Amino acid sequence: MSQPSSSLLFFHARATYALKRNCYYRIYIAPDELLFVQAGPGKMDHLAAASGTGGGAIGWLIGSYIAGRAQKKTDARQKILDEADLDELEQLIDEDKHSFRAEFSEFSDVVIDPKSAWHQVAYSSPNHVGLLRFRHEKRGNIKLEFLNNEDLQLAIDTLPHLLPEPVAVNVVWDKTKKAFVKAP
């Protein structure tokens, strides 16, 4: 049996797109690469789901239902990932077109930015707390959003030390606002 995945650090982030379905990832930090494993539909914002159905009370109910179903699917997938060992993770990556592995040397132009009002409006994503942008040698430009401060903090703490290219960290923690803000 290979190394249990529970021994690998990971954070979650969601890839957002204008014209295709978003992809929620659990990103494992392996010794010489990051493993991007599709982690379910992700945490859907009730507000975003409701606005996609036309808004109003009925829109809110439909949006809540859609968000609830997405959450159940995400919870089920997270349970599978929690129990997977490294061999099983590699199999999941091979079986899913959205999942991929990326050696540290394949990253360039890595930037960690604070929450963006433009991103919030363009992608109906009011609850993101920060963004991770990078260029991957094989997949091109990728933009991920962090949905909580813990995942963003782990990325800040680890990525600059792992990736050979410099990582621009444009955020700092503001104790007064209790949020990540643009670095001075």
Helices and strands as residue ranges (DSSP letters): G 5-7, E 9-15, E 23-29, E 33-38, H 46-52, H 56-83, H 86-95, E 100-103, G 104-106, E 107-114, H 117-122, E 130-136, E 140-146, H 149-162, E 167-169, E 171-174, E 179-182
